Structures are given as C-alpha cells and as structure tokens.
Amino acid sequence: MVGKQRSKRYTSGALFAGIGGFCRGFEDHSIDTSWACEWDDHACSTYAANFSSTKLHQQDVRDLRASELDPVDVLHAGFPCQSFSQAGNRLGFDDERGQTFFEIIRLLKEWGKDRPSVLVLENSPFLRDGNGGEWFLQVQSAIRRAGYWFADGNAQVLSTHEYTRLPQQRPRLFMLAFSTDHFWDGAVRWPSKLSSVKKRLEDYVEFDADVDAEYYLDRDNKYYRMIDGLRSEDHEIYQLRKYIVRPKVKGTCPTLTANMGKGGHNVPFIFSPRGLRKLTEFECAKLQGFDDLTFPSEVPRHARYTQIGNSVAPPIAERLGQAIAEKLQERDRDSDGQADDRAQVSRG
C-alpha cells in the first residue's frame, strides 16, 4: 500500500500563473497542473510555450468562476504584491491589486465541498508585518472563514539563497493552508535550510561571454560611472536600485525584480571583457531557477525580464511541493487505514 501511495499523482490549479514557477516546481513531486489562469498577454504566450498541455484561461481572475474549473487537490496563487511590498505604495487592501486576494477566497467558497485540499499563496514578506500586522490578520481571517486551517505557523519567509542551490537572495512569504474537511490539523513541515551547499555565480552567469551590443552600457553613461566606482576584480553582480548602486553581498545575486527591464532602476549588471552589461534575460531565468525556459519570439525583451521578476522560483516551489505531497500522502494513508479498520469491524 505504501508503494501505491507513492505512485499517486495529485492535481493543482494556478491563479496568477505568470510563467509557471509554481507549476514547474510542483511537477517534480506528483502534483500536475490541470489548469492555469493569467491575464497578461505576454505572460500567457510564455506560459503556453512551456506548458502546452495545460488548459490556460487567459482572463482576469475577477471574471473567473469556479464552475468553469475542474476541482483540484492544490490551488496555488502568487497574487499581486505591489501594494504589500515595503518598496511599494503600501496601500494594502486599499489598492485594487491588493483586493485580488479576495477573488481567491471567492473561488474557494464557490467550490464549496469541492474546494482544494491545500491552498498555497506567495507574496511580499512585508505583507506579514505591514500596517501593524493588520494585513496578515485579514488574510488569516479570510482563509479560516473559507474552511482552512491557518495559524501563524502556516506562513514563513523562504529565501532562494538559503533554501535552494540558487545564489539569488530572494526572500518571499509563503502561506500554506489545509482544508478542515480533509485534514485533522494544519501543521506544516517547512523545508530546512541548505546552508552547506556551495553556490557559484559562474554556474548561472557567463561573465566572459560576448553578448549582443544592446546589453552593454556606453562608458559615458552615468550608470556606468556609478558602477565602475565600485568595481571588484572578482566576478560579481551589481544592481542599481532607486538610482544608487545597491551594496552587494559577495558571490550572490540581488533580488531580481519585475522592473529590471525598464531602464536603469533595479537592473543587474556585470563586467565582462567587452565592458559593463546587463544580465541577459536567459541568465536571469537561470538565476530564478528556470533551466530550460522558452520565450516565444513575439514576447519583447522587456516583458521577458518582467515575467522572470514576477515569477516564483521553481526550486522553492519544488521544495514546497515535496512538503505538500507528503502531507497529502499521509492524509491518504490515514484514510485508507480508517477504511480498513471499518471493514474489519464490519466483517467481525
């Protein structure tokens, strides 16, 4: 029976799917994506190119209805974080983007008894502390009312640099909730840190490669002069943040953001033999944990950077997927055991 449980595959649905960071990571742990919802045209093109067999709903989540969606075991959603980010407007649920969280709750209620067994959310770490903790209390209350176990221990900040082999420093808040109809409790076995794993930027960034000219800055550019003043002899990544050069931690990549393709702000740079250049979108994809991401030709370069910066890192999703699959398997084993007990009583 144990072997049978290990072979079982579960299903998931993706809201705010982006380019499929959650989907890619969960696949490795027997959680297949049944459907995905994303409204951005460019993101949908990239998603479709990489998940051709997944049903994609290209529409605003506010127009989506549970009756249009197959019930799934796991629902995951990296809902918009701009209004909850410490670097954003901090309007929280007073921002239209922040209010999209309640669309997730609406769909859960529309499913009723068919709601997913597991809910997985991702957002900015500041959501937990912002507005004196009021934002998180609202999230917690709404999830509980929708029929899920969700206590303080169901939310944790995980950084790619600490929990995966990636050298990118990317702390994000993850929230796992479990249906009260399917689980006895909401305990989470969070992944442990991988502090002893050696990470090398050179495995992700081609420091000595000669790329297309448009990635390079002219020596007379003000950003070139700013970064050149901090130049190191080692292979390092430099990032402009709010028009200053962000202090770097040796051997790491700063958080890749959605606006890194829109000019100088938040762009990661390196020095190569030819000069100072931006990281290519393919290097950024590797630093985000996408080893073989395909970009359709119609998706412009700036949109590719945005998609990467908005995405969940697949290696983090993979570790969460393992914890979720184990929780589901444990539930199923308990259910099978209870069924066996009832059968024995009946025969007796």
C-alpha positions as CSV (number, residue, x, y, z in Angstrom):
1,M,0.0,0.0,0.0
2,V,2.9,2.4,0.7
3,G,4.2,1.9,-2.8
4,K,0.8,2.5,-4.2
5,Q,0.6,5.8,-2.4
6,R,3.9,6.9,-3.7
7,S,2.8,6.5,-7.3
8,K,-0.4,8.5,-6.9
9,R,-0.4,11.9,-8.6
10,Y,-2.4,14.9,-7.5
11,T,-3.8,17.9,-9.4
12,S,-3.3,21.6,-9.0
13,G,-4.8,24.8,-10.3
14,A,-2.8,28.0,-10.9
15,L,-4.2,31.5,-10.3
16,F,-2.0,34.4,-11.3
17,A,0.1,31.8,-13.0
18,G,2.6,34.1,-14.6
19,I,5.1,31.9,-16.5
20,G,4.6,28.9,-14.3
21,G,7.1,28.9,-11.4
22,F,4.8,27.1,-9.1
23,C,3.7,24.7,-11.8
24,R,7.3,23.8,-12.8
25,G,8.3,23.1,-9.2
26,F,5.3,21.1,-8.2
27,E,5.5,18.8,-11.2
28,D,8.6,17.1,-9.7
29,H,6.5,15.9,-6.8
30,S,3.5,14.3,-8.4
31,I,1.4,17.5,-8.5
32,D,0.2,18.0,-12.1
33,T,-1.3,21.3,-13.3
34,S,-4.9,20.8,-14.5
35,W,-5.4,24.4,-15.4
36,A,-4.0,27.9,-15.1
37,C,-5.3,31.5,-15.1
38,E,-3.3,34.5,-16.2
39,W,-4.4,37.8,-17.8
40,D,-1.2,39.3,-19.2
41,D,-0.9,38.6,-23.0
42,H,2.9,38.2,-23.0
43,A,3.0,36.0,-19.9
44,C,0.3,33.8,-21.4
45,S,2.4,33.4,-24.6
46,T,5.4,32.3,-22.5
47,Y,3.3,30.0,-20.3
48,A,1.7,28.3,-23.3
49,A,5.1,27.8,-24.9
50,N,6.3,25.9,-21.8
51,F,3.1,24.2,-20.7
52,S,1.4,23.3,-23.9
53,S,-0.7,20.6,-22.4
54,T,-2.2,22.7,-19.6
55,K,-5.6,24.4,-20.1
56,L,-4.9,28.1,-19.9
57,H,-7.7,30.6,-19.0
58,Q,-6.5,33.9,-20.4
59,Q,-8.6,36.3,-18.4
60,D,-8.9,38.5,-15.3
61,V,-9.4,36.4,-12.2
62,R,-12.3,38.7,-11.3
63,D,-14.2,37.2,-14.3
64,L,-13.3,33.6,-13.5
65,R,-16.0,31.3,-12.0
66,A,-15.4,28.1,-10.1
67,S,-18.0,26.4,-12.3
68,E,-15.5,26.8,-15.2
69,L,-12.7,25.0,-13.4
70,D,-12.1,21.3,-12.6
71,P,-11.8,20.7,-8.9
72,V,-8.1,20.2,-7.9
73,D,-6.2,18.9,-4.9
74,V,-4.0,22.0,-4.6
75,L,-4.6,25.7,-5.5
76,H,-1.6,28.0,-5.7
77,A,-1.5,31.7,-6.3
78,G,1.2,34.3,-6.2
79,F,-1.2,37.2,-6.0
80,P,0.0,40.8,-6.8
81,C,2.4,42.1,-4.2
82,Q,2.9,45.7,-5.2
83,S,0.5,47.1,-2.6
84,F,2.1,44.9,0.1
85,S,5.7,45.5,-0.7
86,Q,7.9,47.6,1.6
87,A,9.2,49.3,-1.5
88,G,5.7,49.8,-3.0
89,N,2.8,52.1,-2.2
90,R,1.9,50.2,1.0
91,L,-1.8,50.7,0.4
92,G,-2.5,47.0,1.1
93,F,-6.2,46.1,0.5
94,D,-7.0,49.8,-0.3
95,D,-5.2,49.1,-3.6
96,E,-7.2,47.4,-6.4
97,R,-4.3,44.9,-6.9
98,G,-4.3,44.0,-3.2
99,Q,-8.0,43.3,-3.4
100,T,-7.4,40.5,-5.8
101,F,-6.6,38.3,-2.8
102,F,-10.4,38.2,-2.0
103,E,-11.0,36.8,-5.5
104,I,-9.1,33.7,-4.3
105,I,-11.4,33.4,-1.3
106,R,-14.5,33.9,-3.5
107,L,-13.5,31.0,-5.7
108,L,-12.9,28.8,-2.7
109,K,-16.4,29.5,-1.4
110,E,-17.9,28.9,-4.9
111,W,-16.3,25.4,-5.0
112,G,-18.0,24.6,-1.6
113,K,-17.2,21.0,-0.6
114,D,-15.2,20.6,-3.8
115,R,-12.7,23.2,-2.7
116,P,-9.0,22.3,-2.9
117,S,-7.5,20.3,0.0
118,V,-4.4,22.6,0.0
119,L,-4.1,26.4,-0.6
120,V,-0.6,27.8,-1.3
121,L,-0.1,31.6,-1.5
122,E,3.0,33.7,-2.2
123,N,3.6,37.4,-1.7
124,S,6.0,40.0,-0.3
125,P,7.4,39.3,3.2
126,F,6.1,42.8,4.3
127,L,2.6,41.5,4.0
128,R,3.0,39.8,7.4
129,D,4.1,43.0,9.2
130,G,2.7,45.8,7.2
131,N,0.0,48.1,8.6
132,G,0.9,47.0,12.1
133,G,0.2,43.3,11.2
134,E,-3.4,44.2,10.1
135,W,-2.9,42.9,6.5
136,F,-1.9,39.5,7.7
137,L,-4.8,39.3,10.2
138,Q,-7.2,40.0,7.3
139,V,-5.6,37.2,5.2
140,Q,-5.7,34.8,8.1
141,S,-9.3,35.5,9.0
142,A,-10.5,35.2,5.4
143,I,-8.7,31.9,4.9
144,R,-10.1,30.5,8.1
145,R,-13.7,31.5,7.2
146,A,-13.2,29.8,3.8
147,G,-12.7,26.5,5.7
148,Y,-9.0,26.1,6.2
149,W,-6.5,25.5,9.0
150,F,-4.3,28.6,9.0
151,A,-2.3,29.8,12.1
152,D,0.8,31.8,12.4
153,G,2.9,28.7,11.7
154,N,1.3,28.4,8.3
155,A,3.3,31.4,7.0
156,Q,7.0,31.6,6.6
157,V,9.6,33.6,4.7
158,L,11.8,31.5,2.5
159,S,14.8,32.8,0.5
160,T,16.1,31.1,-2.5
161,H,19.7,31.7,-1.3
162,E,19.0,29.8,1.9
163,Y,16.6,27.1,0.8
164,T,17.8,26.2,-2.7
165,R,21.1,25.9,-4.6
166,L,20.4,29.3,-6.3
167,P,22.8,32.2,-5.5
168,Q,19.9,34.8,-5.7
169,Q,18.9,36.5,-2.5
170,R,15.1,36.4,-2.8
171,P,13.0,36.3,0.4
172,R,9.3,35.7,-0.2
173,L,6.4,35.0,2.1
174,F,4.7,31.6,1.6
175,M,1.4,30.6,3.1
176,L,0.1,27.0,3.3
177,A,-3.5,26.3,4.4
178,F,-5.2,22.9,4.7
179,S,-8.9,22.2,4.3
180,T,-10.7,21.4,7.6
181,D,-12.7,18.8,5.6
182,H,-9.6,16.9,4.6
183,F,-7.1,17.3,7.4
184,W,-7.1,16.8,11.2
185,D,-4.7,19.8,11.6
186,G,-2.9,22.4,9.7
187,A,0.7,21.6,10.7
188,V,3.4,22.4,8.1
189,R,6.7,20.7,7.8
190,W,8.6,23.6,6.3
191,P,11.8,22.8,4.3
192,S,15.1,23.1,6.1
193,K,17.9,25.5,5.0
194,L,20.6,24.3,2.7
195,S,23.4,26.3,4.4
196,S,26.2,24.0,3.4
197,V,25.5,24.0,-0.3
198,K,28.2,25.9,-2.2
199,K,26.7,28.3,-4.8
200,R,28.7,29.8,-7.7
201,L,27.6,32.7,-9.8
202,E,29.7,31.4,-12.6
203,D,27.3,28.4,-12.9
204,Y,24.5,30.9,-13.9
205,V,26.2,33.9,-15.4
206,E,28.5,33.9,-18.4
207,F,31.0,36.6,-17.2
208,D,33.4,36.1,-20.1
209,A,30.8,35.8,-22.9
210,D,30.4,38.4,-25.6
211,V,26.6,39.1,-26.0
212,D,24.6,41.4,-28.2
213,A,25.6,45.1,-28.2
214,E,22.3,46.3,-26.8
215,Y,23.1,44.7,-23.4
216,Y,26.1,47.0,-22.9
217,L,26.3,50.4,-21.4
218,D,28.3,53.2,-23.0
219,R,31.3,54.3,-20.9
220,D,29.9,57.9,-20.9
221,N,26.6,56.6,-19.4
222,K,26.1,57.9,-15.8
223,Y,25.2,54.4,-14.6
224,Y,28.4,53.1,-16.0
225,R,30.4,55.6,-14.0
226,M,28.4,54.9,-10.8
227,I,29.1,51.1,-11.0
228,D,32.6,51.5,-12.2
229,G,33.5,53.3,-9.0
230,L,32.6,50.1,-7.1
231,R,34.2,47.6,-9.5
232,S,35.7,44.5,-8.0
233,E,38.3,42.2,-9.6
234,D,36.0,39.2,-8.8
235,H,33.0,38.1,-10.8
236,E,30.2,40.0,-9.1
237,I,26.7,41.3,-9.9
238,Y,25.9,45.0,-9.4
239,Q,22.4,46.3,-9.1
240,L,21.0,49.8,-9.5
241,R,18.2,50.4,-7.0
242,K,16.5,53.7,-6.9
243,Y,19.4,55.2,-8.8
244,I,22.1,54.2,-6.4
245,V,24.3,51.1,-6.7
246,R,22.9,48.6,-4.2
247,P,25.5,47.2,-1.8
248,K,26.3,43.6,-2.9
249,V,26.9,40.5,-0.9
250,K,29.9,38.8,-2.4
251,G,29.0,35.8,-4.5
252,T,25.3,36.4,-4.6
253,C,22.7,37.9,-6.9
254,P,20.3,40.6,-5.5
255,T,16.6,40.0,-5.8
256,L,15.5,40.0,-9.5
257,T,12.6,42.4,-9.8
258,A,9.8,42.8,-12.3
259,N,11.0,46.3,-13.4
260,M,14.6,45.3,-14.2
261,G,13.9,45.5,-17.9
262,K,12.6,49.1,-17.8
263,G,15.8,51.2,-17.8
264,G,18.4,51.8,-15.0
265,H,16.2,51.0,-12.0
266,N,16.8,47.6,-10.5
267,V,18.8,46.3,-13.4
268,P,21.5,43.8,-12.6
269,F,24.9,44.4,-14.3
270,I,28.2,42.6,-14.6
271,F,31.6,43.5,-16.0
272,S,32.7,41.4,-19.0
273,P,35.9,41.6,-21.1
274,R,33.9,43.9,-23.5
275,G,32.6,46.2,-20.8
276,L,29.7,46.7,-18.5
277,R,26.5,44.9,-19.5
278,K,23.1,43.9,-18.2
279,L,22.4,40.3,-17.4
280,T,20.6,38.7,-20.3
281,E,17.1,37.5,-19.8
282,F,18.4,34.0,-20.1
283,E,20.9,34.5,-17.3
284,C,18.2,35.9,-15.2
285,A,15.9,32.9,-15.9
286,K,18.7,30.6,-14.7
287,L,19.2,32.7,-11.5
288,Q,15.4,32.3,-10.9
289,G,15.7,28.6,-11.3
290,F,14.4,28.1,-14.9
291,D,16.9,25.8,-16.6
292,D,15.1,25.5,-20.0
293,L,12.6,28.3,-20.2
294,T,11.4,29.1,-23.7
295,F,10.5,32.6,-24.8
296,P,8.3,33.0,-27.9
297,S,9.7,35.4,-30.4
298,E,6.7,37.7,-30.1
299,V,7.5,38.4,-26.4
300,P,9.7,41.5,-26.3
301,R,12.8,41.6,-24.1
302,H,11.5,44.0,-21.5
303,A,8.5,41.7,-21.0
304,R,10.8,38.7,-20.5
305,Y,12.6,40.5,-17.7
306,T,9.2,41.4,-16.1
307,Q,8.0,37.8,-16.3
308,I,11.1,36.5,-14.6
309,G,11.0,39.1,-11.8
310,N,7.3,38.3,-11.2
311,S,7.8,34.6,-11.0
312,V,8.0,32.2,-8.2
313,A,11.4,30.4,-8.3
314,P,10.8,26.8,-9.3
315,P,13.3,25.3,-6.9
316,I,11.5,26.9,-4.0
317,A,8.2,25.6,-5.4
318,E,9.8,22.2,-5.7
319,R,10.7,22.0,-2.0
320,L,7.2,23.2,-1.0
321,G,5.7,20.7,-3.4
322,Q,7.5,17.9,-1.7
323,A,6.2,19.0,1.7
324,I,2.6,19.3,0.3
325,A,2.8,15.9,-1.4
326,E,4.0,14.3,1.8
327,K,1.1,15.9,3.7
328,L,-1.4,14.6,1.1
329,Q,0.1,11.1,1.1
330,E,-0.1,11.0,4.9
331,R,-3.7,12.0,4.8
332,D,-4.5,9.3,2.2
333,R,-2.7,6.6,4.2
334,D,-4.7,7.6,7.3
335,S,-7.9,7.5,5.3
336,D,-7.0,4.0,3.9
337,G,-6.2,2.8,7.4
338,Q,-9.5,4.0,8.8
339,A,-11.3,2.3,5.9
340,D,-9.5,-0.9,6.6
341,D,-10.5,-0.7,10.3
342,R,-14.1,-0.1,9.4
343,A,-14.0,-3.1,7.0
344,Q,-12.6,-5.4,9.8
345,V,-15.3,-4.2,12.2
346,S,-17.9,-4.9,9.6
347,R,-16.6,-8.4,8.9
348,G,-16.3,-9.1,12.6
